[in-house]
Amino acid sequence: MNKIPDVVGFELKRALEMIEPNWKTSIKETNSPKIKEVTDQCRVIKQKNMEHHIELVVSYF
């Protein structure tokens, strides 16, 4: 199995493309209370690597 890439800062779509298909991935969403509406700009703000699992926290900008 290859090394897990660091995808923090990448747009969610690109981050998921970079992660190999053999990794299980979960996504948690968070929003700033100052943002009133969700935009299309979704980026990874935190990544937690576990055995055969990656948890991504994403936020909309």
Secondary structure, DSSP 8 states (H G I E B T S, - for coil): -------TTSBHHHHHHHS-TTSEEEEEEE--TT--S--S-EEEEEEEEETTEEEEEEEE-
